[in-house]
Amino acid sequence: MSTTGKREYRRITSPLSSDALADLDDDHEGIAFGQPLTEDEYRQLAMLLERYPDKYLYALQLTSTRHPHITDLSFLRFFPNLRCFASNLEWLETLDGIEHLQRAERVSIYKAQRRMSAAPLAELRHLDQLWLDGQYSERSALRELTGLSDFKMGYAAKIPDLSFLPPNLIRFSMNLGSVADISALAELPHLHKVLLHKVHSIADLSPLAGAIGLRSLYLAYLNKVTALFDMSALTELTELTVSMLTHLSDLRPVLTAPNLTTLSVYGLPGLAPGSWHETCVGWLAQGKPPFWE
């Protein structure tokens, strides 16, 4: 199986065979398991992965399993040196246990059914990349992750604001969810890249005008957005995608970005008459090659 489309996980089951514990090659993303293992098997697996710090341990258990449900992450106590961990556990009830990953640098928690507390994640002080799907309480604990540079979140609905974001983020993406207020993005001094995809409550993008370090901005399927914003302060912005903003009426604000060189635009049926033409003419007048070719 593969989550990236490029490299595959080695699937293992209990009892562990010699093949399950054989050396990993470059084609392996890591080790995936979908049933509880014995304590000795967890220890053997931990010893193998310690030799491959860039490989993932992936706990994957979905609805079709006939094995006992994995409901917590207590098994991680056997992996104190693990750097990369992912879970996609249908019956996960709590993140308790993840605090054992004191050396973790990359963690992905794919969508679970229950609402959980994000507080245990605050213990992962070496975390650099986090992918967090689902509904969480105590999100403010994420501000303790001062080393986090890349944060992806999804399936997070009815969030009032983004004040929980860690202070040193470089990249932030939100996919499938809703948030009313994105003004906290302008308070992140190192933020270079933002991706907002199918975030249905966003109506006002103007706070992004204050995110002056932005280099790349992706806006797609934001069905309440009717207007862009003045980008003249975004002097670092070179890449912009505006896609499927079906109620957007005016594209001309993209011309205010002083150093924009890569512009991708499609799926904007609500543009006012003349907006597209004036944007194209203005783009060429700035000495830039056509973005529509």
Backbone as JSON, one array per atom type, in Angstrom:
{
  "sequence": "MSTTGKREYRRITSPLSSDALADLDDDHEGIAFGQPLTEDEYRQLAMLLERYPDKYLYALQLTSTRHPHITDLSFLRFFPNLRCFASNLEWLETLDGIEHLQRAERVSIYKAQRRMSAAPLAELRHLDQLWLDGQYSERSALRELTGLSDFKMGYAAKIPDLSFLPPNLIRFSMNLGSVADISALAELPHLHKVLLHKVHSIADLSPLAGAIGLRSLYLAYLNKVTALFDMSALTELTELTVSMLTHLSDLRPVLTAPNLTTLSVYGLPGLAPGSWHETCVGWLAQGKPPFWE",
  "N": [[0.84, -1.2, 0.0], [0.29, 2.34, -0.43], [0.65, 5.71, 0.59], [1.56, 7.91, -0.64], [1.76, 7.52, -3.33], [4.14, 7.01, -4.46], [6.09, 5.62, -2.89], [6.01, 2.56, -1.03], [4.46, 1.02, 1.85], [5.64, -1.56, 3.99], [3.59, -4.15, 4.76], [2.72, -5.71, 7.74], [1.91, -8.52, 9.84], [0.84, -10.21, 12.8], [1.74, -13.51, 13.79], [5.08, -12.14, 13.67], [7.05, -12.53, 10.83], [10.25, -13.61, 9.5], [10.64, -12.18, 7.18], [9.13, -9.91, 7.68], [10.72, -8.52, 9.43], [12.95, -8.0, 7.99], [15.66, -6.18, 6.36], [14.97, -2.83, 5.34], [14.36, -1.25, 2.2], [15.03, 1.46, -0.16], [12.6, 1.85, -1.42], [10.63, 1.55, 0.4], [8.32, 3.23, 2.39], [7.98, 2.83, 5.02], [6.92, 0.87, 7.85], [3.83, -0.78, 8.11], [1.06, -1.63, 10.15], [-1.93, -3.42, 11.08], [-3.18, -4.58, 13.2], [-3.24, -5.32, 16.73], [-0.05, -5.98, 18.18], [2.2, -8.26, 19.88], [3.97, -7.5, 22.95], [6.67, -8.17, 22.72], [6.9, -8.29, 19.94], [6.42, -5.62, 19.23], [8.75, -4.52, 20.34], [10.73, -5.74, 18.77], [10.1, -4.62, 16.33], [10.58, -1.93, 16.86], [13.36, -1.97, 17.21], [14.16, -2.56, 14.61], [13.26, -0.26, 13.21], [14.77, 1.73, 14.38], [17.11, 1.68, 13.01], [16.47, 2.98, 10.77], [15.84, 5.95, 10.64], [14.4, 7.72, 9.05], [12.14, 6.44, 8.22], [8.66, 5.54, 8.4], [6.49, 4.47, 11.05], [3.4, 3.1, 10.68], [0.22, 3.0, 11.78], [-2.56, 1.41, 10.87], [-5.9, 0.94, 10.67], [-8.98, 0.16, 9.64], [-12.56, 0.08, 8.91], [-13.08, -2.51, 8.0], [-11.67, -4.39, 9.41], [-11.04, -7.47, 11.18], [-9.81, -7.76, 13.5], [-8.98, -7.11, 17.01], [-9.93, -3.86, 18.12], [-7.87, -0.99, 17.8], [-7.6, 1.46, 20.04], [-6.19, 3.41, 21.35], [-2.94, 4.98, 21.73], [-1.06, 3.67, 23.2], [0.8, 1.73, 22.63], [2.98, 3.01, 21.65], [4.85, 3.37, 23.57], [6.85, 1.6, 23.28], [8.48, 2.65, 21.39], [10.48, 4.77, 21.8], [12.43, 6.15, 20.38], [11.5, 6.72, 17.9], [11.17, 8.55, 14.91], [9.31, 9.18, 12.92], [5.87, 8.98, 12.53], [2.64, 7.7, 11.73], [-0.93, 7.53, 11.8], [-3.98, 5.92, 11.04], [-6.66, 5.29, 12.25], [-9.66, 3.92, 12.74], [-11.12, 3.56, 15.1], [-9.9, 5.07, 17.02], [-9.7, 6.63, 20.14], [-8.39, 8.4, 21.76], [-5.48, 10.51, 21.98], [-3.68, 9.84, 23.85], [-0.64, 8.47, 24.83], [0.88, 9.18, 22.7], [2.71, 10.89, 23.66], [4.96, 9.48, 24.27], [6.65, 9.62, 22.13], [9.16, 11.16, 22.13], [11.21, 11.96, 20.49], [10.12, 12.45, 18.07], [9.76, 13.76, 14.81], [8.13, 13.98, 12.59], [4.72, 13.68, 12.31], [1.62, 12.21, 11.55], [-1.8, 12.28, 11.91], [-4.42, 10.8, 10.78], [-7.89, 11.06, 9.78], [-10.06, 10.37, 12.42], [-12.99, 9.02, 14.05], [-13.92, 10.03, 16.51], [-14.12, 12.93, 18.64], [-11.24, 14.36, 19.98], [-8.76, 15.23, 22.47], [-6.21, 17.57, 21.83], [-4.12, 17.99, 23.5], [-2.06, 16.05, 24.31], [-0.22, 16.21, 22.21], [1.37, 18.39, 22.68], [3.6, 17.61, 24.03], [5.51, 16.85, 22.24], [8.21, 18.06, 21.55], [10.17, 18.16, 19.61], [8.98, 18.18, 17.22], [8.59, 18.71, 13.77], [6.98, 18.52, 11.49], [3.49, 18.28, 11.14], [0.5, 16.59, 10.57], [-2.84, 16.83, 10.96], [-5.89, 15.54, 11.21], [-9.43, 15.9, 11.68], [-11.67, 16.47, 14.53], [-10.9, 18.42, 17.35], [-10.43, 19.13, 20.79], [-8.97, 21.5, 23.08], [-7.06, 22.76, 21.44], [-5.33, 24.86, 21.79], [-3.07, 23.93, 23.01], [-1.32, 23.3, 20.99], [0.21, 25.49, 20.48], [2.45, 25.22, 21.96], [4.24, 23.88, 20.43], [6.85, 24.9, 19.4], [8.84, 24.39, 17.59], [7.63, 23.56, 15.31], [7.3, 23.61, 11.86], [5.77, 22.99, 9.65], [2.43, 22.6, 9.14], [-0.41, 20.77, 8.6], [-3.87, 20.64, 8.39], [-7.07, 19.02, 8.5], [-10.57, 18.32, 7.82], [-11.69, 19.76, 9.89], [-14.1, 21.3, 11.53], [-16.14, 24.22, 12.16], [-14.41, 25.98, 13.51], [-13.51, 28.74, 15.41], [-11.32, 30.54, 15.11], [-7.8, 30.9, 14.26], [-6.01, 31.04, 16.34], [-4.59, 29.18, 17.76], [-2.38, 28.35, 16.36], [1.04, 27.34, 16.08], [3.91, 29.43, 16.81], [6.09, 29.6, 15.01], [5.57, 28.72, 12.46], [6.16, 27.83, 9.06], [4.9, 26.79, 6.85], [1.46, 26.39, 6.19], [-1.52, 24.57, 5.87], [-4.96, 24.06, 5.16], [-7.56, 21.87, 4.76], [-10.74, 20.95, 3.77], [-12.99, 21.81, 5.87], [-13.98, 24.29, 8.29], [-13.5, 27.64, 9.17], [-13.86, 30.71, 10.81], [-12.35, 33.04, 11.15], [-9.33, 34.17, 9.98], [-7.29, 35.78, 10.8], [-5.1, 35.31, 12.47], [-3.09, 34.3, 10.9], [-1.64, 36.4, 9.91], [-0.05, 37.04, 12.0], [2.08, 35.41, 12.17], [5.39, 35.37, 11.92], [7.19, 34.0, 10.27], [5.87, 32.81, 8.23], [5.59, 31.35, 5.1], [4.14, 29.93, 3.2], [0.78, 29.29, 2.33], [-2.07, 27.28, 2.14], [-5.38, 26.99, 1.32], [-8.14, 25.07, 1.1], [-11.29, 24.18, 0.2], [-12.4, 25.3, 2.54], [-14.98, 26.17, 4.22], [-16.2, 28.27, 5.68], [-14.79, 30.6, 5.4], [-14.97, 33.91, 4.52], [-13.78, 36.35, 4.35], [-10.81, 37.35, 3.09], [-9.01, 39.33, 3.58], [-7.3, 39.55, 5.91], [-4.98, 38.24, 5.12], [-3.46, 40.1, 3.85], [-1.74, 41.12, 5.67], [0.13, 39.19, 6.08], [3.05, 39.35, 5.48], [5.3, 37.94, 4.76], [4.64, 35.99, 2.99], [5.2, 33.7, 0.35], [4.03, 31.88, -1.29], [0.7, 31.22, -2.22], [-2.31, 29.51, -2.07], [-5.55, 29.23, -3.08], [-8.59, 27.71, -3.05], [-11.81, 26.5, -3.91], [-13.34, 28.05, -2.09], [-16.19, 28.82, -1.07], [-17.57, 31.01, -0.06], [-16.19, 33.27, -0.52], [-16.1, 36.37, -2.02], [-14.47, 38.37, -2.82], [-11.08, 39.34, -3.49], [-8.04, 40.74, -2.16], [-6.04, 43.63, -1.32], [-2.82, 43.23, -2.35], [-0.45, 44.54, -2.17], [1.41, 44.8, -0.12], [2.58, 42.36, 0.02], [5.36, 41.62, -0.72], [7.05, 39.48, -1.06], [5.63, 37.55, -2.3], [5.42, 35.22, -4.83], [4.09, 33.14, -6.06], [0.79, 32.3, -6.9], [-2.34, 30.79, -6.65], [-5.62, 30.77, -7.76], [-8.51, 29.23, -7.56], [-11.6, 27.85, -8.53], [-13.2, 29.6, -7.04], [-16.15, 30.31, -6.89], [-17.85, 32.45, -6.51], [-16.38, 34.69, -6.75], [-15.92, 37.99, -7.83], [-14.12, 39.8, -8.93], [-10.99, 39.83, -10.38], [-8.88, 41.52, -10.54], [-7.35, 42.44, -8.24], [-5.07, 40.77, -8.07], [-3.14, 41.99, -9.51], [-1.95, 43.77, -7.86], [0.05, 42.58, -6.43], [3.4, 42.93, -6.08], [5.62, 41.4, -6.96], [4.77, 39.09, -8.12], [5.06, 36.22, -10.04], [4.2, 33.73, -10.92], [1.11, 32.72, -11.77], [-1.87, 31.02, -11.38], [-5.02, 30.41, -12.59], [-8.37, 29.41, -12.54], [-11.75, 28.26, -13.1], [-13.68, 30.36, -12.38], [-16.51, 31.43, -12.49], [-18.04, 33.61, -11.69], [-16.95, 36.09, -12.25], [-17.02, 39.59, -12.81], [-18.19, 41.35, -15.74], [-15.6, 42.21, -17.93], [-13.62, 42.04, -15.99], [-11.83, 39.87, -16.24], [-10.6, 40.49, -18.71], [-9.4, 42.99, -18.13], [-7.64, 42.24, -16.14], [-5.87, 40.53, -17.54], [-4.82, 42.32, -19.44], [-3.6, 44.17, -17.72], [-1.7, 42.54, -16.53], [0.03, 41.9, -18.67], [0.92, 44.48, -19.18], [2.59, 44.85, -17.07], [4.83, 43.65, -17.92], [4.96, 40.88, -17.9], [4.91, 37.42, -18.86], [2.13, 35.79, -20.53], [-0.22, 34.38, -18.28], [-2.15, 32.64, -18.93], [-1.45, 30.79, -20.77]],
  "CA": [[0.0, 0.0, 0.0], [1.06, 3.58, -0.5], [-0.1, 6.93, 0.83], [2.17, 8.98, -1.42], [1.75, 7.21, -4.74], [5.51, 6.81, -4.92], [6.76, 4.57, -2.13], [5.05, 1.7, -0.37], [4.71, 0.51, 3.19], [5.65, -3.0, 4.18], [2.49, -4.56, 5.63], [3.09, -6.82, 8.6], [0.88, -9.08, 10.71], [1.32, -11.11, 13.86], [3.11, -13.42, 14.3], [6.03, -11.55, 12.74], [7.93, -13.44, 10.11], [11.6, -13.07, 9.25], [10.5, -11.17, 6.12], [8.6, -8.68, 8.27], [11.8, -7.83, 10.13], [14.1, -7.88, 7.1], [16.1, -4.82, 6.09], [14.14, -2.01, 4.48], [15.08, -0.61, 1.1], [14.6, 2.84, -0.42], [11.23, 1.89, -1.91], [9.7, 1.46, 1.52], [8.04, 4.41, 3.2], [8.11, 2.4, 6.39], [6.23, -0.35, 8.25], [2.42, -0.58, 8.45], [0.4, -2.76, 10.8], [-3.35, -3.16, 11.26], [-3.71, -5.35, 14.33], [-2.33, -5.25, 17.88], [1.06, -6.92, 18.22], [2.63, -8.57, 21.24], [5.0, -6.57, 23.44], [7.95, -8.56, 22.13], [6.88, -7.91, 18.53], [6.63, -4.17, 19.19], [10.16, -4.26, 20.62], [11.5, -6.12, 17.59], [9.82, -3.62, 15.31], [11.28, -0.72, 17.26], [14.79, -2.16, 16.93], [14.34, -2.43, 13.17], [13.06, 1.12, 12.77], [15.84, 2.58, 14.88], [18.15, 1.7, 11.99], [15.96, 3.74, 9.63], [15.14, 7.06, 11.29], [13.54, 8.46, 8.12], [11.01, 5.59, 7.86], [7.47, 5.69, 9.24], [5.63, 3.44, 11.61], [2.05, 3.49, 10.27], [-0.85, 2.2, 12.37], [-3.67, 1.54, 9.92], [-6.97, 0.01, 10.99], [-10.23, 0.73, 9.19], [-13.79, -0.6, 9.32], [-13.21, -3.9, 7.58], [-10.8, -5.28, 10.18], [-11.62, -8.48, 12.07], [-8.93, -7.83, 14.67], [-9.36, -6.2, 18.1], [-9.78, -2.45, 17.76], [-6.82, -0.17, 18.41], [-8.34, 2.63, 20.5], [-5.28, 4.42, 21.88], [-1.59, 4.9, 21.18], [-0.17, 3.23, 24.28], [1.88, 0.89, 22.08], [4.13, 3.84, 21.3], [5.86, 3.32, 24.64], [7.94, 0.74, 22.83], [9.17, 3.33, 20.3], [10.92, 6.09, 22.29], [13.36, 6.81, 19.46], [10.86, 6.84, 16.6], [11.15, 9.91, 14.38], [8.21, 9.39, 11.98], [4.72, 8.15, 12.9], [1.35, 8.03, 11.14], [-2.02, 6.65, 12.19], [-5.3, 6.04, 10.42], [-7.31, 4.32, 13.12], [-11.08, 4.22, 12.75], [-11.67, 3.52, 16.45], [-9.05, 5.81, 17.96], [-10.5, 7.41, 21.09], [-7.56, 9.36, 22.46], [-4.07, 10.59, 21.58], [-2.82, 9.43, 24.97], [0.38, 7.53, 24.39], [1.75, 9.81, 21.71], [3.77, 11.61, 24.39], [6.17, 8.64, 24.31], [7.49, 9.9, 20.95], [9.91, 12.35, 22.51], [12.14, 12.34, 19.41], [9.36, 12.51, 16.82], [9.9, 14.94, 13.96], [7.02, 14.02, 11.64], [3.57, 12.92, 12.8], [0.36, 12.38, 10.82], [-2.96, 11.63, 12.52], [-5.5, 10.91, 9.81], [-9.21, 11.26, 10.36], [-10.73, 9.41, 13.3], [-14.41, 9.34, 14.21], [-14.21, 10.71, 17.77], [-13.47, 14.18, 19.01], [-10.2, 14.06, 20.95], [-7.96, 16.35, 22.96], [-4.91, 17.75, 21.19], [-3.13, 18.29, 24.53], [-0.86, 15.2, 24.33], [0.75, 16.58, 21.17], [2.24, 19.45, 23.18], [4.82, 17.0, 24.57], [6.43, 16.48, 21.15], [8.93, 19.32, 21.4], [11.06, 18.12, 18.45], [8.14, 18.0, 16.04], [8.78, 19.66, 12.67], [5.84, 18.42, 10.58], [2.3, 17.68, 11.75], [-0.74, 16.5, 9.79], [-3.84, 16.55, 11.99], [-7.25, 15.51, 10.71], [-10.51, 15.63, 12.61], [-12.15, 17.44, 15.5], [-10.08, 18.37, 18.56], [-10.51, 20.12, 21.85], [-7.67, 21.94, 23.63], [-6.11, 23.06, 20.36], [-4.35, 25.86, 22.25], [-1.83, 23.22, 23.38], [-0.43, 23.24, 19.84], [1.13, 26.64, 20.5], [3.68, 24.8, 22.62], [5.11, 23.24, 19.45], [7.58, 26.04, 18.86], [9.71, 23.96, 16.5], [6.83, 23.09, 14.18], [7.4, 24.48, 10.69], [4.81, 22.61, 8.62], [1.21, 22.11, 9.79], [-1.55, 20.51, 7.74], [-5.04, 20.2, 9.13], [-8.21, 18.73, 7.65], [-11.82, 17.85, 8.42], [-11.85, 20.49, 11.15], [-15.25, 22.17, 11.29], [-16.65, 25.17, 13.15], [-13.32, 26.57, 14.28], [-13.73, 30.2, 15.4], [-10.16, 31.27, 14.63], [-6.56, 30.12, 14.18], [-5.11, 31.54, 17.38], [-3.84, 28.05, 18.3], [-1.26, 27.97, 15.51], [2.37, 27.55, 16.67], [4.42, 30.74, 16.39], [7.18, 29.6, 14.04], [5.18, 28.03, 11.24], [6.58, 28.29, 7.73], [3.87, 26.34, 5.91], [0.19, 26.02, 6.79], [-2.58, 24.23, 4.92], [-6.22, 23.6, 5.74], [-8.33, 21.21, 3.73], [-12.01, 20.38, 4.22], [-13.35, 22.24, 7.2], [-14.49, 25.64, 8.34], [-12.96, 28.56, 10.17], [-14.47, 32.0, 10.56], [-11.41, 34.16, 11.25], [-7.97, 33.73, 9.66], [-6.38, 36.9, 11.08], [-3.88, 34.85, 13.15], [-2.04, 34.01, 9.92], [-0.82, 37.6, 9.75], [0.79, 37.19, 13.19], [3.14, 34.4, 12.11], [6.43, 36.12, 11.21], [7.99, 33.18, 9.36], [4.97, 32.09, 7.34], [5.93, 31.51, 3.69], [3.21, 29.27, 2.3], [-0.55, 29.01, 2.85], [-3.0, 26.59, 1.26], [-6.74, 26.91, 1.85], [-8.89, 24.27, 0.12], [-12.6, 23.76, 0.71], [-12.61, 25.8, 3.91], [-16.24, 26.73, 3.77], [-16.69, 29.45, 6.4], [-13.99, 31.79, 5.11], [-15.56, 34.89, 3.63], [-12.9, 37.52, 4.3], [-9.4, 37.02, 2.92], [-8.18, 40.52, 3.76], [-6.2, 39.4, 6.87], [-3.76, 37.76, 4.46], [-2.67, 41.26, 3.43], [-0.73, 41.37, 6.7], [1.1, 38.09, 6.13], [3.95, 39.96, 4.5], [6.36, 37.02, 4.37], [4.11, 34.96, 2.1], [5.81, 33.48, -0.95], [3.13, 31.05, -2.08], [-0.65, 31.24, -1.69], [-3.22, 28.66, -2.83], [-6.93, 29.46, -2.66], [-9.43, 26.88, -3.91], [-13.11, 26.04, -3.42], [-13.78, 28.84, -0.95], [-17.45, 29.2, -1.7], [-18.14, 32.25, 0.49], [-15.33, 34.39, -0.88], [-16.56, 37.16, -3.16], [-13.47, 39.37, -3.18], [-9.69, 39.18, -3.07], [-7.6, 41.8, -1.26], [-4.87, 44.38, -1.77], [-1.62, 42.43, -2.11], [0.73, 45.38, -2.4], [2.4, 44.6, 0.95], [3.14, 41.0, -0.09], [6.49, 41.79, -1.65], [7.72, 38.19, -1.24], [4.72, 36.61, -2.97], [5.76, 34.93, -6.23], [3.19, 32.12, -6.6], [-0.58, 32.45, -6.47], [-3.36, 30.0, -7.33], [-7.0, 31.13, -7.45], [-9.21, 28.15, -8.25], [-12.95, 27.47, -8.14], [-13.87, 30.57, -6.18], [-17.26, 30.48, -7.83], [-18.55, 33.71, -6.29], [-15.44, 35.8, -6.89], [-16.4, 38.9, -8.87], [-13.08, 40.66, -9.49], [-9.66, 39.22, -10.31], [-7.83, 42.54, -10.7], [-6.42, 42.61, -7.12], [-3.81, 40.03, -8.22], [-2.17, 42.89, -10.13], [-1.31, 44.59, -6.83], [1.19, 41.85, -5.87], [4.47, 43.55, -6.86], [6.63, 40.48, -7.49], [4.12, 37.85, -8.52], [5.55, 35.73, -11.33], [3.47, 32.52, -11.3], [-0.3, 32.88, -11.46], [-2.74, 29.98, -11.92], [-6.4, 30.84, -12.41], [-9.38, 28.66, -13.28], [-13.01, 28.01, -12.41], [-14.18, 31.59, -11.75], [-17.66, 31.82, -13.31], [-18.73, 34.8, -11.19], [-16.23, 37.33, -12.54], [-17.79, 40.66, -13.43], [-17.78, 41.63, -17.12], [-14.41, 43.05, -18.08], [-12.59, 41.79, -14.98], [-10.81, 38.99, -16.81], [-9.86, 41.24, -19.74], [-8.56, 44.02, -17.52], [-6.55, 41.55, -15.44], [-4.91, 40.07, -18.54], [-4.15, 43.51, -20.0], [-2.72, 44.72, -16.68], [-0.59, 41.59, -16.34], [0.97, 42.12, -19.77], [1.48, 45.81, -19.02], [3.67, 44.74, -16.08], [5.96, 42.99, -18.57], [4.99, 39.46, -17.54], [4.37, 36.54, -19.9], [0.74, 35.4, -20.26], [-0.42, 33.28, -17.33], [-3.22, 31.83, -19.46], [-0.92, 29.87, -21.77]],
  "C": [[0.87, 1.24, 0.0], [0.15, 4.75, -0.18], [0.43, 8.07, -0.03], [2.06, 8.75, -2.9], [3.13, 6.91, -5.28], [6.17, 5.63, -4.21], [5.74, 3.81, -1.31], [5.48, 1.35, 1.05], [4.79, -1.01, 3.15], [4.55, -3.35, 5.18], [2.91, -5.78, 6.44], [1.9, -7.27, 9.43], [1.56, -9.98, 11.75], [0.88, -12.53, 13.56], [4.08, -12.91, 13.24], [6.92, -12.62, 12.13], [9.31, -12.82, 9.97], [11.54, -12.02, 8.16], [10.0, -9.84, 6.68], [9.7, -7.85, 8.92], [13.07, -7.72, 9.29], [14.46, -6.42, 6.88], [15.13, -4.12, 5.14], [14.98, -1.41, 3.36], [14.47, 0.77, 0.83], [13.16, 2.94, -0.88], [10.2, 1.84, -0.8], [9.57, 2.8, 2.24], [8.2, 4.08, 4.68], [7.36, 1.09, 6.6], [4.79, -0.01, 8.63], [1.86, -1.83, 9.11], [-1.05, -2.4, 11.1], [-3.99, -3.98, 12.34], [-2.75, -5.2, 15.5], [-1.26, -6.34, 17.79], [1.37, -7.26, 19.68], [3.7, -7.57, 21.66], [6.35, -6.9, 22.82], [8.01, -8.18, 20.66], [7.05, -6.4, 18.37], [8.11, -3.84, 19.41], [11.04, -4.63, 19.42], [11.32, -5.1, 16.47], [10.55, -2.31, 15.61], [12.76, -0.82, 16.96], [15.07, -2.03, 15.43], [14.26, -0.97, 12.74], [14.12, 2.07, 13.3], [16.99, 2.67, 13.88], [17.75, 2.54, 10.79], [15.17, 4.94, 10.14], [14.23, 7.87, 10.37], [12.32, 7.65, 7.69], [9.88, 5.74, 8.88], [7.04, 4.36, 9.87], [4.2, 3.92, 11.36], [1.04, 2.51, 10.86], [-2.12, 2.44, 11.56], [-4.72, 0.49, 10.24], [-8.31, 0.67, 10.68], [-11.39, -0.24, 9.44], [-13.83, -2.08, 8.98], [-12.41, -4.88, 8.44], [-11.6, -6.27, 11.03], [-10.83, -8.6, 13.36], [-9.46, -6.93, 15.78], [-9.05, -4.75, 17.73], [-8.61, -1.81, 18.51], [-7.47, 1.16, 18.76], [-7.46, 3.72, 21.11], [-3.89, 4.16, 21.33], [-0.59, 4.44, 22.25], [0.97, 2.36, 23.77], [3.11, 1.69, 21.73], [5.18, 3.89, 22.41], [7.04, 2.44, 24.26], [8.82, 1.41, 21.77], [9.69, 4.71, 20.72], [11.82, 6.84, 21.33], [12.77, 7.0, 18.06], [10.79, 8.29, 16.16], [9.89, 10.21, 13.56], [7.06, 8.43, 12.3], [3.47, 8.65, 12.19], [0.31, 7.06, 11.67], [-3.26, 6.97, 11.39], [-6.15, 4.97, 11.08], [-8.78, 4.71, 13.31], [-11.64, 4.35, 14.16], [-10.81, 4.26, 17.48], [-9.91, 6.73, 18.83], [-9.7, 8.51, 21.77], [-6.15, 9.37, 21.86], [-3.13, 10.23, 22.72], [-1.9, 8.3, 24.51], [1.34, 8.16, 23.41], [2.89, 10.57, 22.39], [5.04, 10.78, 24.53], [7.13, 8.95, 23.16], [8.3, 11.18, 21.17], [10.9, 12.81, 21.44], [11.43, 12.49, 18.07], [9.57, 13.84, 16.11], [8.75, 15.1, 12.99], [5.9, 13.11, 12.15], [2.36, 13.25, 11.95], [-0.72, 11.59, 11.54], [-4.13, 11.83, 11.55], [-6.84, 10.75, 10.5], [-9.71, 10.07, 11.19], [-12.16, 9.89, 13.53], [-14.69, 10.2, 15.45], [-13.51, 12.05, 17.88], [-12.48, 13.89, 20.13], [-9.52, 15.35, 21.41], [-6.63, 16.38, 22.23], [-3.79, 17.93, 22.21], [-1.92, 17.37, 24.52], [0.19, 15.57, 23.29], [1.74, 17.63, 21.66], [3.55, 18.91, 23.73], [5.87, 16.74, 23.5], [7.25, 17.71, 20.74], [9.91, 19.33, 20.22], [10.29, 18.03, 17.13], [8.37, 19.12, 15.03], [7.59, 19.69, 11.73], [4.69, 17.71, 11.28], [1.14, 17.74, 10.77], [-1.81, 16.02, 10.77], [-5.23, 16.68, 11.39], [-8.24, 15.32, 11.85], [-10.81, 16.77, 13.57], [-11.38, 17.29, 16.81], [-10.47, 19.47, 19.53], [-9.09, 20.47, 22.29], [-6.63, 22.17, 22.53], [-5.04, 24.06, 20.79], [-3.04, 25.21, 22.66], [-0.85, 23.18, 22.22], [0.54, 24.41, 19.79], [2.45, 26.31, 21.2], [4.68, 24.19, 21.64], [5.92, 24.31, 18.71], [8.54, 25.67, 17.74], [8.97, 23.55, 15.26], [6.92, 24.09, 13.03], [6.31, 24.22, 9.66], [3.6, 21.97, 9.29], [0.1, 22.0, 8.77], [-2.71, 20.04, 8.6], [-6.2, 20.0, 8.17], [-9.4, 18.25, 8.45], [-12.06, 18.51, 9.78], [-12.93, 21.55, 10.97], [-15.53, 23.08, 12.48], [-15.55, 25.67, 14.08], [-13.49, 28.09, 14.27], [-12.56, 30.98, 14.83], [-8.94, 30.35, 14.64], [-5.54, 30.55, 15.23], [-4.26, 30.43, 18.01], [-2.6, 27.71, 17.49], [0.08, 28.25, 16.19], [3.06, 28.77, 16.06], [5.45, 30.73, 15.26], [6.86, 28.83, 12.75], [5.75, 28.69, 9.99], [5.52, 27.96, 6.69], [2.62, 25.93, 6.68], [-0.81, 25.7, 5.69], [-3.79, 23.72, 5.68], [-7.08, 23.09, 4.61], [-9.6, 20.6, 4.34], [-12.31, 20.73, 5.67], [-13.94, 23.62, 7.15], [-13.83, 26.41, 9.47], [-13.45, 29.96, 9.81], [-13.45, 33.13, 10.42], [-10.0, 33.65, 11.01], [-6.93, 34.8, 9.99], [-5.1, 36.46, 11.77], [-2.76, 34.55, 12.17], [-1.11, 35.21, 9.73], [0.13, 37.81, 10.93], [1.95, 36.2, 13.23], [4.3, 34.95, 11.29], [7.21, 35.32, 10.18], [7.15, 32.47, 8.29], [5.28, 32.41, 5.87], [4.87, 30.95, 2.75], [1.9, 28.98, 3.01], [-1.38, 28.35, 1.77], [-4.34, 26.47, 1.96], [-7.62, 26.25, 0.79], [-10.18, 23.77, 0.76], [-12.79, 24.09, 2.19], [-13.84, 26.7, 3.83], [-16.72, 27.97, 4.52], [-15.89, 30.71, 6.09], [-14.73, 32.67, 4.12], [-14.63, 36.06, 3.38], [-11.44, 37.1, 4.22], [-8.47, 38.18, 3.25], [-7.12, 40.38, 4.85], [-4.9, 38.92, 6.25], [-2.89, 38.91, 3.96], [-1.57, 41.57, 4.43], [0.29, 40.28, 6.82], [2.21, 38.39, 5.14], [5.11, 39.06, 4.08], [5.91, 35.97, 3.37], [4.85, 34.93, 0.77], [4.89, 32.7, -1.88], [1.76, 31.02, -1.41], [-1.56, 30.46, -2.64], [-4.61, 28.81, -2.25], [-7.84, 28.68, -3.59], [-10.72, 26.48, -3.19], [-13.49, 26.75, -2.12], [-15.09, 29.5, -1.36], [-18.13, 30.43, -1.13], [-17.31, 33.48, 0.13], [-15.87, 35.07, -2.13], [-15.52, 38.16, -3.63], [-12.09, 38.93, -2.72], [-9.3, 40.38, -2.22], [-6.38, 42.49, -1.87], [-3.61, 43.62, -1.37], [-0.34, 43.24, -2.21], [1.8, 45.22, -1.33], [3.08, 43.24, 0.87], [4.29, 41.0, -1.09], [7.25, 40.5, -1.91], [6.88, 37.21, -2.05], [5.1, 36.46, -4.44], [4.82, 33.93, -6.87], [1.79, 32.29, -6.01], [-1.49, 31.57, -7.32], [-4.73, 30.45, -6.83], [-7.89, 30.18, -8.25], [-10.59, 27.9, -7.67], [-13.5, 28.34, -7.01], [-15.08, 31.06, -6.97], [-18.02, 31.78, -7.65], [-17.61, 34.92, -6.35], [-15.85, 36.68, -8.07], [-15.3, 39.67, -9.57], [-11.72, 40.02, -9.29], [-8.54, 40.26, -10.28], [-6.92, 42.74, -9.48], [-5.12, 41.81, -7.24], [-2.73, 40.93, -8.82], [-1.44, 43.74, -9.1], [-0.11, 43.89, -6.19], [2.43, 42.23, -6.66], [5.44, 42.58, -7.52], [6.05, 39.12, -7.86], [4.57, 37.44, -9.92], [4.79, 34.5, -11.83], [2.03, 32.64, -10.82], [-1.09, 31.78, -12.17], [-4.17, 30.33, -11.57], [-7.32, 29.94, -13.2], [-10.62, 28.46, -12.42], [-13.54, 29.21, -11.68], [-15.38, 32.11, -12.54], [-18.34, 33.12, -12.89], [-18.04, 36.11, -11.49], [-17.13, 38.34, -13.25], [-17.32, 40.89, -14.86], [-16.58, 42.57, -17.17], [-13.31, 42.74, -17.1], [-11.46, 40.92, -15.54], [-9.95, 39.74, -17.82], [-8.91, 42.25, -19.11], [-7.4, 43.4, -16.74], [-5.47, 41.11, -16.42], [-4.13, 41.24, -19.12], [-3.18, 44.09, -18.98], [-1.51, 43.85, -16.44], [0.47, 41.8, -17.42], [1.65, 43.47, -19.65], [2.6, 45.83, -17.99], [4.88, 44.0, -16.64], [6.08, 41.52, -18.27], [4.41, 38.62, -18.68], [2.95, 36.11, -19.55], [0.63, 34.24, -19.28], [-1.47, 32.3, -17.85], [-2.74, 30.87, -20.55], [-0.26, 28.67, -21.1]]
}
